[in-house]
Every structure is written in C-alpha cells, then in structure tokens.
C-alpha cells in the first residue's frame, strides 16, 4: 500500500490491478481539496503504468465517501479561503480519461459529490444498504460537478431529472434496474467483489481494453458516421500488435493467452 501526496489517498498495486483508495476514514472519506489532489495524482500514476490493466476506486474503512467535506463547502463562499474550485472537475476528468477501465466500489454511502465521483468510473458496484444520491437541491444549490451532464448519459434525461431535482436517495436495486450500477452486492462484500470484477477485466488484452474504452467514451460525443470511423481507426491500431496475434493463436491452440500489452 503506497501513500500518495498528503496521505489522503493510497494505491495498492496487485499485479495487473491497481486499487486507488480514499484514505480519510475518520471523516467517512469526506473530500477536501487535499484529498482530491491526492486522487488526481494517484490516477495519473496509474494511467502512466503500462502493466496495470484495470483500476478500482474504493474507500478506506466502512464508507466509500460521505461526499464533500461540509466545512470546506461552507467556507468556499469566502474569497479569502482560496479554495480551488477547479480541482473536483479536474479529478473527474482524470478518472474518465484514465486509459484503464475503472471500477467503483460503493459501500454504505456515496452522497452528493461522492455520487458524482462515481459517475466517470466505467463500472459501479454498490452495497445493498448503500445511501446513494444527489442531495444538493436540499442544500441551496444543485449538482454541478458533472451530475447534470454525466447522469443523463447513463440513465436518460427523465430519470436524471428525477434524481437531481427531488434530491431523494436512489435505491440500489433501482439503480441497477436503470443501468446506473452494474451489480448490487452484500454490504460486507463490496470491496472484495469490486476487486474480483476488476480482476476479470485484467484477464483481457490491455490494448484492447484501452482502445475499447476510448471508442465507447466517444460513442455519445460524435455522430454515428464519425464514431464508426473512429472505431475502425482504433481497431486498425491493434492489427499488427503482438497481443492481437497472441489472442488468436491462443484460441486456435485451445490455451489461455499471455498478453503483454505490446
């Protein structure tokens, strides 16, 4: 386990899987500027590590994250505090553009900013007892860390309006039904199941995972004609790679492939 920056995030390197962990358990992993900067550094380091094929985002202790630190949010209205308003969107963009797929493990709570933190992840697993929702309309504002933009792309505009404008918690089973999360698991098994899900991804070709993620992320951002051409372009990039040849040779030889990311 490697501590990052200010010590509010860690990376646990596990073969082809990297576990990025919010590490402020005494405050239920509530996010401060320092914690968010640590997470940015952690994801940048993971992104630059070619041997990593999949990433988990977890919370140390019993809770994923209670959201933004309330003292920080109260004080941000005072100009002299110098709170960096760009750090949260930068963090979310860093997660979203990380080359490897990212799997979030949502245990006990992921409220407001923590809900938004989960949205740029590629997969979300949630505990059956988790409190999951966007509460900002009850706090005098609305979710503007990506919640109104990423959420409709995941669940559709009508359902996103319901989640944002009522400020009500989303039941984990309902979240699964609408495609917001990928699995609902026992409360005490969230971290374990999240790591196991990421390990399944790690069995696949790393270059295929990365280009597949790039193509999928672009799917809703460009017209179909351009998206299809981009997909073909990314596919051609892999045609002459060692992993491409290994994948087909292993299937023909009826053996497990040994991918090297080359």
C-alpha positions in Angstrom: 0.0 0.0 0.0 1.6 3.3 -1.1 0.5 6.6 0.4 0.1 9.5 -2.1 0.8 13.2 -1.6 -0.9 14.5 1.5 -1.7 10.9 2.7 -5.4 11.1 1.9 -5.2 8.5 -1.0 -3.3 5.3 -1.4 -2.5 2.9 -4.2 -2.4 -0.8 -3.6 -0.6 -2.5 -6.5 -1.9 -6.0 -7.1 -0.3 -7.4 -10.3 -2.3 -6.1 -13.2 -4.8 -4.4 -10.9 -4.3 -1.1 -9.0 -6.6 -0.2 -6.1 -7.0 3.5 -5.6 -8.3 4.2 -2.1 -9.8 7.3 -0.5 -8.0 7.4 2.9 -9.7 9.7 5.3 -11.7 7.1 7.2 -12.1 9.1 10.4 -14.2 11.6 8.4 -16.0 9.0 6.4 -13.7 9.8 3.5 -15.3 13.2 3.0 -13.5 15.0 0.2 -11.3 18.0 0.8 -9.1 19.8 -1.7 -6.1 17.9 -0.4 -7.8 14.5 -0.8 -8.9 15.3 -4.3 -5.4 16.4 -5.3 -4.1 13.1 -3.9 -6.7 11.2 -6.0 -5.6 13.1 -9.1 -2.0 12.2 -8.5 -2.9 8.6 -7.9 -4.9 8.2 -11.1 -2.2 10.0 -13.1 0.3 7.5 -11.7 -1.9 4.5 -12.5 -2.6 5.8 -16.0 1.1 6.0 -16.7 1.8 2.4 -15.6 1.6 0.2 -18.6 1.4 -3.0 -16.6 -1.9 -2.0 -15.0 -5.0 -3.3 -16.8 -7.8 -2.3 -14.5 -8.3 0.0 -11.5 -10.7 0.0 -8.6 -11.8 3.1 -6.7 -12.5 2.3 -3.0 -13.0 3.9 0.3 -10.9 3.0 3.4 -13.0 1.9 6.3 -16.7 1.2 6.3 -17.8 4.0 3.9 -17.0 4.8 0.3 -17.4 8.6 0.9 -19.9 10.9 2.6 -19.3 13.4 -0.2 -17.7 16.8 0.1 -16.4 18.0 3.4 -19.1 20.2 4.7 -16.8 22.7 6.4 -15.0 23.2 3.1 -18.3 23.7 1.2 -19.5 26.3 3.8 -16.2 28.2 3.7 -15.9 28.2 -0.1 -18.2 31.3 -0.2 -15.4 33.3 1.4 -13.0 34.5 -1.2 -10.0 34.7 1.2 -10.1 30.9 1.8 -8.6 30.4 -1.7 -10.4 27.1 -2.2 -9.6 25.6 -5.6 -12.9 25.3 -7.4 -11.3 23.5 -10.4 -9.9 20.6 -8.5 -13.1 18.5 -8.5 -13.9 18.7 -12.2 -10.2 18.0 -12.9 -10.4 14.9 -10.7 -13.5 13.6 -12.6 -11.9 14.2 -16.0 -8.7 12.5 -14.8 -10.8 9.4 -13.8 -12.8 9.5 -17.0 -9.7 9.7 -19.3 -7.6 7.1 -17.4 -6.6 4.6 -20.0 -7.6 1.6 -18.0 -11.2 0.7 -17.0 -12.1 1.9 -13.5 -14.5 0.0 -11.2 -16.0 1.9 -8.2 -17.0 0.0 -5.1 -19.8 1.9 -3.4 -20.3 0.8 0.2 -22.5 2.4 2.9 -22.7 5.8 1.3 -21.9 7.9 -1.8 -23.7 11.1 -1.4 -23.7 14.3 -3.4 -20.1 14.9 -4.6 -19.3 11.2 -3.9 -22.2 10.2 -6.2 -20.7 12.4 -8.8 -17.3 10.9 -8.1 -18.7 7.5 -9.1 -20.1 8.7 -12.5 -16.9 8.9 -14.6 -16.0 5.4 -13.5 -16.6 2.7 -16.1 -18.3 0.3 -13.7 -20.1 0.8 -10.4 -20.8 -2.0 -7.8 -23.0 -1.0 -4.8 -23.8 -2.5 -1.4 -27.4 -3.4 -0.7 -27.6 -0.9 2.2 -25.8 2.0 0.5 -27.1 5.5 0.6 -26.7 6.8 -2.9 -28.0 10.1 -4.3 -27.6 13.7 -5.1 -28.7 15.9 -2.2 -27.6 19.3 -3.4 -31.1 20.8 -4.1 -31.7 20.5 -0.3 -28.5 22.4 0.4 -29.3 25.5 -1.6 -27.6 24.5 -4.8 -27.6 21.7 -7.4 -25.1 19.1 -8.5 -22.7 20.9 -10.8 -19.6 18.6 -10.6 -20.8 16.7 -13.7 -24.0 15.3 -12.2 -26.4 17.1 -14.6 -24.2 16.1 -17.6 -22.9 12.6 -17.0 -26.0 11.2 -15.3 -28.4 11.7 -18.3 -25.9 9.8 -20.5 -26.2 6.9 -18.1 -29.9 6.7 -17.2 -31.7 9.1 -19.7 -32.9 12.6 -19.2 -36.2 11.9 -17.4 -34.7 9.6 -14.8 -31.8 12.0 -14.3 -34.2 14.9 -13.6 -35.9 12.8 -11.0 -32.7 12.0 -9.2 -31.3 15.6 -9.4 -34.5 17.6 -8.7 -36.1 15.5 -6.0 -32.8 15.1 -4.1 -34.0 11.7 -2.9 -31.8 8.7 -2.4 -31.6 6.1 -5.1 -32.4 2.6 -4.0 -29.6 0.2 -5.0 -31.9 -2.2 -6.8 -33.5 0.7 -8.7 -30.0 1.9 -9.6 -29.3 -1.5 -11.1 -32.6 -1.6 -13.0 -31.9 1.8 -14.6 -28.3 0.8 -15.6 -26.7 3.3 -13.2 -24.8 0.5 -11.3 -23.7 -2.8 -12.7 -24.3 -5.0 -9.6 -25.8 -4.9 -6.2 -23.8 -7.0 -3.7 -23.9 -7.8 0.0 -22.9 -4.8 2.2 -19.8 -6.5 3.7 -18.5 -7.8 0.3 -18.3 -4.6 -1.7 -14.6 -4.2 -1.8 -13.9 -7.9 -2.4 -16.5 -8.1 -5.2 -15.2 -4.9 -6.8 -11.6 -6.2 -6.9 -12.9 -9.5 -8.3 -14.7 -7.7 -11.1 -11.5 -5.7 -11.9 -9.5 -9.0 -11.9 -11.9 -10.3 -14.6 -11.1 -7.3 -16.7 -7.4 -7.9 -16.2 -7.6 -11.3 -17.9 -8.2 -9.5 -21.2 -5.8 -7.8 -23.6 -4.7 -4.5 -22.2 -4.5 -2.7 -25.5 -8.0 -4.0 -26.4 -9.3 -2.7 -23.1 -7.8 0.7 -23.6 -8.9 1.2 -27.2 -12.3 -0.3 -26.4 -12.8 2.3 -23.6 -11.7 5.1 -25.9 -14.2 4.1 -28.5 -17.1 3.7 -26.0 -16.4 7.0 -24.4 -16.6 8.7 -27.8 -19.8 6.9 -28.7 -22.2 9.6 -27.4 -20.0 12.5 -28.3 -20.0 12.3 -32.1 -22.3 11.4 -34.9 -22.6 7.7 -35.7 -20.7 8.0 -39.0 -17.7 9.6 -37.3 -18.0 7.2 -34.4 -17.8 4.2 -36.7 -14.7 5.6 -38.4 -13.1 6.3 -35.1 -13.9 2.7 -34.0 -12.3 1.4 -37.2 -9.2 3.6 -36.7 -8.7 2.3 -33.1 -9.2 -1.2 -34.3 -6.6 -0.8 -37.0 -4.1 0.4 -34.4 -4.1 -3.1 -32.9 -4.0 -5.2 -36.1 -0.2 -5.6 -36.0 0.4 -6.0 -32.3 1.8 -9.0 -30.6 -1.3 -9.2 -28.4 -3.5 -9.5 -31.4 -1.6 -12.4 -32.8 -1.3 -14.0 -29.3 -5.1 -13.8 -28.8 -5.9 -15.7 -32.0 -3.1 -18.1 -31.7 -4.1 -19.0 -28.1 -7.7 -19.6 -29.2 -6.6 -21.8 -32.1 -4.3 -23.7 -29.7 -7.0 -24.0 -27.1 -4.9 -22.4 -24.3 -5.1 -19.2 -22.2 -3.4 -16.2 -23.9 -0.4 -14.5 -22.4 -0.9 -10.8 -23.2 2.0 -8.4 -22.8 0.5 -5.1 -23.8 2.6 -5.0 -27.0 
